[in-house]
């Protein structure tokens, strides 16, 4: 085998290695991105969303369900303040419900439990519930979420 033939063989081998490597990366991306999107917990993604409702409308230790950017949000009145949490469970995205008796958010899918601060108290949830900012002004509560995405404003 001449030096020219050997060099051409090495070049062909290198091109094949690049093609196989590139194809493998493309296939991994085509499979990995949808799988990661499905598995990663979802959170509200609005840039700056405000939903307002009358202060005093929610009884103590009860919640009001509202929609922020099409996502369910639970506004809780603790008697001392109002707190708003994404109702989307941080485990696999099921919708949590408030239990007034237990004073916890409960996920019906795999048993995750979150306290009135949104902190994980049990089950498989990896993170607390996403918390939204609540401000009280002029007898109204404003629920605001910060992030990237569309802005939607709704009056409850
Ligand atoms: S989705 Fe909530 S515990 Fe699994």
Backbone and ligand atoms as CSV (ligand in chain L), in Angstrom:
chain,resi,resn,atom,element,x,y,z
A,1,UNK,N,N,0.854,-1.186,0.000
A,1,UNK,CA,C,0.000,0.000,0.000
A,1,UNK,C,C,0.898,1.246,0.000
A,2,UNK,N,N,0.593,2.163,-0.906
A,2,UNK,CA,C,1.407,3.376,-1.002
A,2,UNK,C,C,1.017,4.366,0.092
A,3,UNK,N,N,1.841,5.382,0.240
A,3,UNK,CA,C,1.542,6.432,1.229
A,3,UNK,C,C,0.263,7.177,0.868
A,4,UNK,N,N,0.033,7.378,-0.468
A,4,UNK,CA,C,-1.186,8.068,-0.910
A,4,UNK,C,C,-2.427,7.266,-0.568
A,5,UNK,N,N,-2.383,5.949,-0.808
A,5,UNK,CA,C,-3.529,5.094,-0.497
A,5,UNK,C,C,-3.784,5.055,1.004
A,6,UNK,N,N,-2.714,5.002,1.785
A,6,UNK,CA,C,-2.854,4.994,3.245
A,6,UNK,C,C,-3.465,6.296,3.748
A,7,UNK,N,N,-3.031,7.420,3.208
A,7,UNK,CA,C,-3.578,8.723,3.608
A,7,UNK,C,C,-5.041,8.830,3.213
A,8,UNK,N,N,-5.400,8.334,2.013
A,8,UNK,CA,C,-6.797,8.386,1.572
A,8,UNK,C,C,-7.664,7.505,2.459
A,9,UNK,N,N,-7.123,6.346,2.877
A,9,UNK,CA,C,-7.876,5.461,3.776
A,9,UNK,C,C,-8.118,6.118,5.125
A,10,UNK,N,N,-7.112,6.788,5.637
A,10,UNK,CA,C,-7.268,7.497,6.916
A,10,UNK,C,C,-8.285,8.624,6.806
A,11,UNK,N,N,-8.252,9.348,5.697
A,11,UNK,CA,C,-9.201,10.446,5.499
A,11,UNK,C,C,-10.628,9.902,5.420
A,12,UNK,N,N,-10.819,8.775,4.679
A,12,UNK,CA,C,-12.149,8.164,4.581
A,12,UNK,C,C,-12.636,7.712,5.952
A,13,UNK,N,N,-11.727,7.110,6.705
A,13,UNK,CA,C,-12.086,6.640,8.039
A,13,UNK,C,C,-12.506,7.819,8.940
A,14,UNK,N,N,-11.766,8.910,8.822
A,14,UNK,CA,C,-12.072,10.098,9.634
A,14,UNK,C,C,-13.443,10.674,9.262
A,15,UNK,N,N,-13.731,10.719,7.952
A,15,UNK,CA,C,-15.029,11.230,7.491
A,15,UNK,C,C,-16.149,10.324,8.008
A,16,UNK,N,N,-15.935,9.010,7.925
A,16,UNK,CA,C,-16.950,8.077,8.438
A,16,UNK,C,C,-17.152,8.243,9.931
A,17,UNK,N,N,-16.057,8.423,10.669
A,17,UNK,CA,C,-16.184,8.631,12.118
A,17,UNK,C,C,-16.991,9.894,12.412
A,18,UNK,N,N,-16.744,10.965,11.686
A,18,UNK,CA,C,-17.498,12.215,11.887
A,18,UNK,C,C,-18.969,12.024,11.550
A,19,UNK,N,N,-19.261,11.288,10.456
A,19,UNK,CA,C,-20.657,11.049,10.082
A,19,UNK,C,C,-21.379,10.226,11.144
A,20,UNK,N,N,-20.729,9.182,11.621
A,20,UNK,CA,C,-21.354,8.333,12.649
A,20,UNK,C,C,-21.543,9.126,13.937
A,21,UNK,N,N,-20.523,9.893,14.323
A,21,UNK,CA,C,-20.636,10.701,15.543
A,21,UNK,C,C,-21.729,11.742,15.416
A,22,UNK,N,N,-21.796,12.422,14.283
A,22,UNK,CA,C,-22.834,13.431,14.073
A,22,UNK,C,C,-24.219,12.828,14.061
A,23,UNK,N,N,-24.355,11.677,13.410
A,23,UNK,CA,C,-25.661,11.004,13.376
A,23,UNK,C,C,-26.089,10.585,14.773
A,24,UNK,N,N,-25.137,10.084,15.556
A,24,UNK,CA,C,-25.456,9.668,16.928
A,24,UNK,C,C,-25.922,10.853,17.754
A,25,UNK,N,N,-25.258,11.987,17.607
A,25,UNK,CA,C,-25.674,13.186,18.342
A,25,UNK,C,C,-27.066,13.633,17.904
A,26,UNK,N,N,-27.337,13.591,16.608
A,26,UNK,CA,C,-28.652,13.997,16.108
A,26,UNK,C,C,-29.744,13.094,16.661
A,27,UNK,N,N,-29.503,11.777,16.655
A,27,UNK,CA,C,-30.506,10.835,17.179
A,27,UNK,C,C,-30.694,11.053,18.678
A,28,UNK,N,N,-29.595,11.253,19.411
A,28,UNK,CA,C,-29.702,11.505,20.859
A,28,UNK,C,C,-30.508,12.767,21.123
A,29,UNK,N,N,-30.300,13.800,20.330
A,29,UNK,CA,C,-31.059,15.039,20.488
A,29,UNK,C,C,-32.527,14.855,20.180
A,30,UNK,N,N,-32.830,14.106,19.099
A,30,UNK,CA,C,-34.227,13.887,18.717
A,30,UNK,C,C,-34.973,13.094,19.778
A,31,UNK,N,N,-34.290,12.206,20.459
A,31,UNK,CA,C,-34.936,11.409,21.506
A,31,UNK,C,C,-34.850,12.123,22.847
A,32,UNK,N,N,-33.693,12.671,23.154
A,32,UNK,CA,C,-33.464,13.241,24.479
A,32,UNK,C,C,-34.276,14.478,24.783
A,33,UNK,N,N,-34.420,15.378,23.816
A,33,UNK,CA,C,-35.139,16.627,24.086
A,33,UNK,C,C,-36.608,16.371,24.430
A,34,UNK,N,N,-37.365,15.583,23.640
A,34,UNK,CA,C,-38.758,15.323,24.035
A,34,UNK,C,C,-38.865,14.571,25.363
A,35,UNK,N,N,-37.966,13.641,25.616
A,35,UNK,CA,C,-38.014,12.890,26.881
A,35,UNK,C,C,-37.751,13.840,28.047
A,36,UNK,N,N,-36.745,14.703,27.922
A,36,UNK,CA,C,-36.438,15.649,29.005
A,36,UNK,C,C,-37.594,16.620,29.202
A,37,UNK,N,N,-38.210,17.068,28.109
A,37,UNK,CA,C,-39.352,17.980,28.208
A,37,UNK,C,C,-40.505,17.312,28.946
A,38,UNK,N,N,-40.699,16.016,28.669
A,38,UNK,CA,C,-41.787,15.289,29.330
A,38,UNK,C,C,-41.484,15.073,30.815
A,39,UNK,N,N,-40.247,14.728,31.128
A,39,UNK,CA,C,-39.908,14.363,32.501
A,39,UNK,C,C,-39.702,15.559,33.422
A,40,UNK,N,N,-39.207,16.657,32.913
A,40,UNK,CA,C,-38.919,17.789,33.789
A,40,UNK,C,C,-40.220,18.446,34.228
A,41,UNK,N,N,-40.334,18.775,35.520
A,41,UNK,CA,C,-41.535,19.428,36.006
A,41,UNK,C,C,-41.749,20.783,35.330
A,42,UNK,N,N,-43.008,21.098,35.145
A,42,UNK,CA,C,-43.329,22.355,34.494
A,42,UNK,C,C,-43.673,23.423,35.518
A,43,UNK,N,N,-43.357,24.642,35.198
A,43,UNK,CA,C,-43.673,25.766,36.060
A,43,UNK,C,C,-44.302,26.857,35.205
A,44,UNK,N,N,-45.018,27.769,35.856
A,44,UNK,CA,C,-45.567,28.874,35.080
A,44,UNK,C,C,-44.447,29.621,34.370
A,45,UNK,N,N,-44.682,30.030,33.151
A,45,UNK,CA,C,-43.604,30.638,32.393
A,45,UNK,C,C,-43.963,32.010,31.853
A,46,UNK,N,N,-44.857,32.711,32.494
A,46,UNK,CA,C,-45.222,34.023,31.999
A,46,UNK,C,C,-44.199,35.056,32.422
A,47,UNK,N,N,-44.042,36.086,31.634
A,47,UNK,CA,C,-43.043,37.107,31.928
A,47,UNK,C,C,-43.435,37.896,33.165
A,48,UNK,N,N,-44.641,38.346,33.220
A,48,UNK,CA,C,-45.054,39.188,34.327
A,48,UNK,C,C,-46.567,39.218,34.318
A,49,UNK,N,N,-47.161,38.247,34.951
A,49,UNK,CA,C,-48.594,38.032,34.848
A,49,UNK,C,C,-49.263,38.550,36.104
A,50,UNK,N,N,-50.334,39.273,35.946
A,50,UNK,CA,C,-51.064,39.745,37.107
A,50,UNK,C,C,-52.511,39.303,36.995
A,51,UNK,N,N,-52.966,38.655,38.043
A,51,UNK,CA,C,-54.377,38.344,38.196
A,51,UNK,C,C,-54.773,38.988,39.505
A,52,UNK,N,N,-55.851,39.724,39.529
A,52,UNK,CA,C,-56.234,40.359,40.785
A,52,UNK,C,C,-57.615,39.904,41.207
A,53,UNK,N,N,-57.791,39.827,42.506
A,53,UNK,CA,C,-59.074,39.443,43.065
A,53,UNK,C,C,-59.284,40.222,44.352
A,54,UNK,N,N,-60.533,40.406,44.763
A,54,UNK,CA,C,-60.793,41.207,45.954
A,54,UNK,C,C,-60.169,40.587,47.200
A,55,UNK,N,N,-59.489,41.419,48.000
A,55,UNK,CA,C,-58.947,40.971,49.277
A,55,UNK,C,C,-60.140,40.585,50.167
A,56,UNK,N,N,-60.024,39.529,50.938
A,56,UNK,CA,C,-61.106,39.101,51.813
A,56,UNK,C,C,-62.059,38.131,51.151
A,57,UNK,N,N,-61.837,37.824,49.898
A,57,UNK,CA,C,-62.731,36.902,49.192
A,57,UNK,C,C,-62.486,35.448,49.580
A,58,UNK,N,N,-61.257,35.149,49.990
A,58,UNK,CA,C,-60.908,33.756,50.297
A,58,UNK,C,C,-60.967,33.553,51.802
A,59,UNK,N,N,-61.801,32.643,52.304
A,59,UNK,CA,C,-61.845,32.379,53.745
A,59,UNK,C,C,-60.489,31.859,54.252
A,60,UNK,N,N,-60.255,32.018,55.557
A,60,UNK,CA,C,-58.994,31.601,56.154
A,60,UNK,C,C,-58.798,30.094,55.991
A,61,UNK,N,N,-57.607,29.716,55.620
A,61,UNK,CA,C,-57.173,28.336,55.353
A,61,UNK,C,C,-57.959,27.674,54.228
A,62,UNK,N,N,-58.421,28.520,53.325
A,62,UNK,CA,C,-59.010,27.992,52.107
A,62,UNK,C,C,-58.258,28.577,50.914
A,63,UNK,N,N,-58.470,27.967,49.763
A,63,UNK,CA,C,-57.776,28.423,48.565
A,63,UNK,C,C,-58.783,28.837,47.507
A,64,UNK,N,N,-58.310,29.635,46.617
A,64,UNK,CA,C,-59.066,29.982,45.412
A,64,UNK,C,C,-58.195,29.577,44.239
A,65,UNK,N,N,-58.804,28.827,43.317
A,65,UNK,CA,C,-58.052,28.403,42.136
A,65,UNK,C,C,-58.232,29.439,41.031
A,66,UNK,N,N,-57.119,29.902,40.498
A,66,UNK,CA,C,-57.150,30.843,39.400
A,66,UNK,C,C,-56.273,30.289,38.272
A,67,UNK,N,N,-56.332,30.910,37.134
A,67,UNK,CA,C,-55.480,30.497,36.014
A,67,UNK,C,C,-54.502,31.620,35.710
A,68,UNK,N,N,-53.252,31.263,35.600
A,68,UNK,CA,C,-52.212,32.212,35.212
A,68,UNK,C,C,-51.526,31.625,33.983
A,69,UNK,N,N,-51.668,32.332,32.872
A,69,UNK,CA,C,-51.120,31.856,31.599
A,69,UNK,C,C,-51.628,30.451,31.278
A,70,UNK,N,N,-52.887,30.204,31.629
A,70,UNK,CA,C,-53.484,28.911,31.337
A,70,UNK,C,C,-53.083,27.815,32.305
A,71,UNK,N,N,-52.296,28.171,33.308
A,71,UNK,CA,C,-51.845,27.190,34.288
A,71,UNK,C,C,-52.609,27.395,35.601
A,72,UNK,N,N,-52.973,26.308,36.293
A,72,UNK,CA,C,-53.698,26.464,37.548
A,72,UNK,C,C,-52.789,26.962,38.669
A,73,UNK,N,N,-53.298,27.931,39.391
A,73,UNK,CA,C,-52.581,28.503,40.539
A,73,UNK,C,C,-53.549,28.513,41.712
A,74,UNK,N,N,-53.055,28.149,42.890
A,74,UNK,CA,C,-53.879,28.151,44.091
A,74,UNK,C,C,-53.442,29.303,44.985
A,75,UNK,N,N,-54.407,30.162,45.326
A,75,UNK,CA,C,-54.133,31.281,46.225
A,75,UNK,C,C,-54.668,30.888,47.593
A,76,UNK,N,N,-53.784,30.855,48.578
A,76,UNK,CA,C,-54.123,30.401,49.929
A,76,UNK,C,C,-54.172,31.590,50.876
A,77,UNK,N,N,-55.217,31.641,51.693
A,77,UNK,CA,C,-55.312,32.640,52.756
A,77,UNK,C,C,-54.964,31.954,54.067
A,78,UNK,N,N,-53.838,32.338,54.685
A,78,UNK,CA,C,-53.432,31.727,55.956
A,78,UNK,C,C,-54.003,32.488,57.153
A,79,UNK,N,N,-54.691,33.580,56.891
A,79,UNK,CA,C,-55.156,34.427,57.985
A,79,UNK,C,C,-54.157,35.531,58.289
A,80,UNK,N,N,-52.889,35.282,58.004
A,80,UNK,CA,C,-51.844,36.300,58.198
A,80,UNK,C,C,-51.406,36.903,56.866
A,81,UNK,N,N,-51.458,36.083,55.845
A,81,UNK,CA,C,-51.082,36.571,54.516
A,81,UNK,C,C,-51.740,35.702,53.448
A,82,UNK,N,N,-51.548,36.103,52.223
A,82,UNK,CA,C,-52.004,35.311,51.092
A,82,UNK,C,C,-50.778,34.804,50.349
A,83,UNK,N,N,-50.844,33.568,49.934
A,83,UNK,CA,C,-49.742,32.945,49.205
A,83,UNK,C,C,-50.309,32.306,47.945
A,84,UNK,N,N,-49.535,32.343,46.905
A,84,UNK,CA,C,-49.985,31.736,45.648
A,84,UNK,C,C,-48.935,30.748,45.168
A,85,UNK,N,N,-49.414,29.587,44.789
A,85,UNK,CA,C,-48.518,28.521,44.327
A,85,UNK,C,C,-49.032,27.948,43.024
A,86,UNK,N,N,-48.107,27.573,42.184
A,86,UNK,CA,C,-48.490,26.791,41.024
A,86,UNK,C,C,-49.083,25.481,41.541
A,87,UNK,N,N,-50.205,25.073,40.962
A,87,UNK,CA,C,-50.829,23.811,41.376
A,87,UNK,C,C,-50.196,22.620,40.659
A,88,UNK,N,N,-49.166,22.886,39.871
A,88,UNK,CA,C,-48.514,21.816,39.117
A,88,UNK,C,C,-47.456,21.146,39.998
A,89,UNK,N,N,-47.676,19.883,40.286
A,89,UNK,CA,C,-46.759,19.121,41.139
A,89,UNK,C,C,-45.373,19.075,40.498
A,90,UNK,N,N,-44.344,19.239,41.325
A,90,UNK,CA,C,-42.971,19.261,40.810
A,90,UNK,C,C,-42.438,17.860,40.522
A,91,UNK,N,N,-43.235,16.838,40.795
A,91,UNK,CA,C,-42.790,15.491,40.466
A,91,UNK,C,C,-43.009,15.228,38.975
A,92,UNK,N,N,-44.262,15.054,38.574
A,92,UNK,CA,C,-44.518,14.761,37.166
A,92,UNK,C,C,-45.655,15.585,36.587
A,93,UNK,N,N,-46.004,16.663,37.271
A,93,UNK,CA,C,-46.923,17.616,36.666
A,93,UNK,C,C,-48.395,17.412,36.921
A,94,UNK,N,N,-48.773,16.537,37.833
A,94,UNK,CA,C,-50.192,16.430,38.173
A,94,UNK,C,C,-50.633,17.695,38.920
A,95,UNK,N,N,-51.931,17.860,39.073
A,95,UNK,CA,C,-52.460,19.054,39.715
A,95,UNK,C,C,-52.754,18.742,41.180
A,96,UNK,N,N,-52.115,19.508,42.066
A,96,UNK,CA,C,-52.303,19.286,43.497
A,96,UNK,C,C,-53.610,19.913,43.951
A,97,UNK,N,N,-54.115,19.415,45.067
A,97,UNK,CA,C,-55.328,19.958,45.671
A,97,UNK,C,C,-55.002,20.369,47.108
A,98,UNK,N,N,-55.726,21.358,47.614
A,98,UNK,CA,C,-55.526,21.819,48.971
A,98,UNK,C,C,-56.393,21.005,49.919
A,99,UNK,N,N,-55.817,20.542,51.021
A,99,UNK,CA,C,-56.571,19.885,52.078
A,99,UNK,C,C,-56.607,20.825,53.267
A,100,UNK,N,N,-57.788,21.400,53.511
A,100,UNK,CA,C,-57.917,22.351,54.617
A,100,UNK,C,C,-57.655,21.658,55.951
A,101,UNK,N,N,-58.157,20.418,56.095
A,101,UNK,CA,C,-57.993,19.685,57.350
A,101,UNK,C,C,-56.531,19.402,57.677
A,102,UNK,N,N,-55.757,19.049,56.673
A,102,UNK,CA,C,-54.335,18.732,56.880
A,102,UNK,C,C,-53.433,19.948,56.690
A,103,UNK,N,N,-54.018,21.009,56.142
A,103,UNK,CA,C,-53.266,22.216,55.812
A,103,UNK,C,C,-52.061,21.873,54.944
A,104,UNK,N,N,-52.349,21.089,53.921
A,104,UNK,CA,C,-51.302,20.689,52.989
A,104,UNK,C,C,-51.876,20.627,51.573
A,105,UNK,N,N,-50.972,20.792,50.617
A,105,UNK,CA,C,-51.319,20.527,49.227
A,105,UNK,C,C,-50.999,19.057,48.975
A,106,UNK,N,N,-51.949,18.331,48.413
A,106,UNK,CA,C,-51.783,16.902,48.199
A,106,UNK,C,C,-51.842,16.595,46.709
A,107,UNK,N,N,-50.910,15.776,46.278
A,107,UNK,CA,C,-50.917,15.367,44.870
A,107,UNK,C,C,-51.597,13.997,44.766
A,108,UNK,N,N,-52.628,13.889,43.930
A,108,UNK,CA,C,-53.363,12.630,43.832
A,108,UNK,C,C,-52.615,11.540,43.053
A,109,UNK,N,N,-51.562,11.906,42.352
A,109,UNK,CA,C,-50.916,10.925,41.461
A,109,UNK,C,C,-49.981,9.968,42.199
A,110,UNK,N,N,-49.005,10.507,42.924
A,110,UNK,CA,C,-48.018,9.640,43.577
A,110,UNK,C,C,-47.829,10.004,45.041
A,111,UNK,N,N,-48.741,10.802,45.585
A,111,UNK,CA,C,-48.734,11.055,47.023
A,111,UNK,C,C,-47.826,12.150,47.532
A,112,UNK,N,N,-47.348,13.025,46.681
A,112,UNK,CA,C,-46.522,14.132,47.190
A,112,UNK,C,C,-47.374,15.034,48.077
A,113,UNK,N,N,-46.732,15.558,49.125
A,113,UNK,CA,C,-47.412,16.470,50.045
A,113,UNK,C,C,-46.547,17.723,50.209
A,114,UNK,N,N,-47.217,18.880,50.206
A,114,UNK,CA,C,-46.525,20.161,50.351
A,114,UNK,C,C,-47.223,20.943,51.462
A,115,UNK,N,N,-46.437,21.619,52.297
A,115,UNK,CA,C,-47.069,22.387,53.371
A,115,UNK,C,C,-47.543,23.750,52.863
A,116,UNK,N,N,-48.027,24.575,53.779
A,116,UNK,CA,C,-48.600,25.869,53.396
A,116,UNK,C,C,-47.542,26.847,52.901
A,117,UNK,N,N,-46.259,26.480,53.008
A,117,UNK,CA,C,-45.183,27.284,52.400
A,117,UNK,C,C,-44.798,26.733,51.031
A,118,UNK,N,N,-45.433,25.637,50.645
A,118,UNK,CA,C,-45.095,25.005,49.373
A,118,UNK,C,C,-43.948,24.016,49.496
A,119,UNK,N,N,-43.377,23.879,50.711
A,119,UNK,CA,C,-42.249,22.968,50.904
A,119,UNK,C,C,-42.705,21.517,50.850
A,120,UNK,N,N,-41.829,20.653,50.379
A,120,UNK,CA,C,-42.141,19.230,50.285
A,120,UNK,C,C,-42.187,18.634,51.689
A,121,UNK,N,N,-43.277,17.921,51.995
A,121,UNK,CA,C,-43.427,17.249,53.297
A,121,UNK,C,C,-43.443,15.735,53.151
A,122,UNK,N,N,-43.524,15.246,51.941
A,122,UNK,CA,C,-43.503,13.808,51.734
A,122,UNK,C,C,-43.732,13.475,50.275
A,123,UNK,N,N,-43.449,12.225,49.941
A,123,UNK,CA,C,-43.650,11.773,48.574
A,123,UNK,C,C,-42.466,12.073,47.686
A,124,UNK,N,N,-42.633,11.826,46.384
A,124,UNK,CA,C,-41.488,11.871,45.468
A,124,UNK,C,C,-41.164,13.242,44.888
A,125,UNK,N,N,-41.880,14.281,45.242
A,125,UNK,CA,C,-41.631,15.598,44.619
A,125,UNK,C,C,-40.208,16.062,44.930
A,126,UNK,N,N,-39.453,16.485,43.920
A,126,UNK,CA,C,-38.066,16.879,44.134
A,126,UNK,C,C,-37.893,18.311,44.623
A,127,UNK,N,N,-38.894,19.138,44.414
A,127,UNK,CA,C,-38.762,20.556,44.767
A,127,UNK,C,C,-40.076,21.084,45.323
A,128,UNK,N,N,-40.007,22.233,46.023
A,128,UNK,CA,C,-41.248,22.867,46.495
A,128,UNK,C,C,-42.116,23.297,45.323
A,129,UNK,N,N,-43.373,23.583,45.611
A,129,UNK,CA,C,-44.247,24.154,44.592
A,129,UNK,C,C,-43.711,25.522,44.198
A,130,UNK,N,N,-43.839,25.857,42.933
A,130,UNK,CA,C,-43.411,27.183,42.473
A,130,UNK,C,C,-44.312,28.229,43.127
A,131,UNK,N,N,-43.686,29.225,43.726
A,131,UNK,CA,C,-44.448,30.249,44.431
A,131,UNK,C,C,-44.517,31.516,43.596
A,132,UNK,N,N,-45.685,32.119,43.599
A,132,UNK,CA,C,-45.891,33.353,42.863
A,132,UNK,C,C,-45.994,34.493,43.866
A,133,UNK,N,N,-45.643,35.650,43.417
A,133,UNK,CA,C,-45.672,36.835,44.273
A,133,UNK,C,C,-47.111,37.311,44.431
A,134,UNK,N,N,-47.499,37.620,45.678
A,134,UNK,CA,C,-48.825,38.177,45.946
A,134,UNK,C,C,-48.636,39.516,46.648
A,135,UNK,N,N,-49.262,40.543,46.144
A,135,UNK,CA,C,-49.226,41.841,46.806
A,135,UNK,C,C,-50.650,42.315,47.017
A,136,UNK,N,N,-50.866,43.008,48.139
A,136,UNK,CA,C,-52.183,43.543,48.455
A,136,UNK,C,C,-52.135,45.056,48.333
A,137,UNK,N,N,-52.969,45.587,47.470
A,137,UNK,CA,C,-53.056,47.049,47.312
A,137,UNK,C,C,-54.492,47.432,47.023
A,138,UNK,N,N,-54.943,48.457,47.752
A,138,UNK,CA,C,-56.280,49.016,47.529
A,138,UNK,C,C,-57.368,47.957,47.564
A,139,UNK,N,N,-57.283,47.066,48.554
A,139,UNK,CA,C,-58.327,46.062,48.728
A,139,UNK,C,C,-58.325,44.960,47.696
A,140,UNK,N,N,-57.260,44.867,46.927
A,140,UNK,CA,C,-57.186,43.787,45.940
A,140,UNK,C,C,-55.858,43.056,46.082
A,141,UNK,N,N,-55.905,41.779,45.755
A,141,UNK,CA,C,-54.693,40.966,45.746
A,141,UNK,C,C,-54.218,40.843,44.308
A,142,UNK,N,N,-52.951,41.052,44.116
A,142,UNK,CA,C,-52.383,40.890,42.776
A,142,UNK,C,C,-51.442,39.701,42.812
A,143,UNK,N,N,-51.656,38.774,41.905
A,143,UNK,CA,C,-50.803,37.589,41.810
A,143,UNK,C,C,-49.932,37.766,40.581
A,144,UNK,N,N,-48.645,37.641,40.810
A,144,UNK,CA,C,-47.701,37.939,39.740
A,144,UNK,C,C,-46.699,36.799,39.612
A,145,UNK,N,N,-46.411,36.424,38.399
A,145,UNK,CA,C,-45.383,35.417,38.143
A,145,UNK,C,C,-44.335,36.041,37.246
A,146,UNK,N,N,-43.090,35.806,37.545
A,146,UNK,CA,C,-42.019,36.357,36.719
A,146,UNK,C,C,-41.345,35.227,35.956
A,147,UNK,N,N,-40.943,35.507,34.743
A,147,UNK,CA,C,-40.273,34.515,33.921
A,147,UNK,C,C,-40.312,34.956,32.478
A,148,UNK,N,N,-40.110,34.043,31.589
A,148,UNK,CA,C,-40.128,34.380,30.164
A,148,UNK,C,C,-41.428,33.888,29.549
A,149,UNK,N,N,-41.953,34.589,28.607
A,149,UNK,CA,C,-43.151,34.133,27.923
A,149,UNK,C,C,-44.155,35.247,27.737
A,150,UNK,N,N,-45.350,34.865,27.391
A,150,UNK,CA,C,-46.396,35.856,27.086
A,150,UNK,C,C,-46.939,36.493,28.348
A,151,UNK,N,N,-47.477,37.657,28.212
A,151,UNK,CA,C,-48.108,38.353,29.330
A,151,UNK,C,C,-49.616,38.225,29.169
A,152,UNK,N,N,-50.246,37.785,30.235
A,152,UNK,CA,C,-51.704,37.709,30.237
A,152,UNK,C,C,-52.206,38.377,31.498
A,153,UNK,N,N,-53.245,39.107,31.382
A,153,UNK,CA,C,-53.818,39.755,32.540
A,153,UNK,C,C,-55.297,39.352,32.629
A,154,UNK,N,N,-55.704,38.966,33.803
A,154,UNK,CA,C,-57.092,38.566,33.972
A,154,UNK,C,C,-57.683,39.153,35.233
A,155,UNK,N,N,-58.923,39.529,35.195
A,155,UNK,CA,C,-59.620,40.063,36.353
A,155,UNK,C,C,-60.570,38.967,36.819
A,156,UNK,N,N,-60.441,38.566,38.064
A,156,UNK,CA,C,-61.271,37.484,38.582
A,156,UNK,C,C,-62.559,38.089,39.128
L,1,LIG,S1,S,-47.020,13.974,40.001
L,1,LIG,FE1,FE,-47.319,14.593,42.022
L,1,LIG,S2,S,-46.437,13.030,43.193
L,1,LIG,FE2,FE,-46.098,12.410,41.175
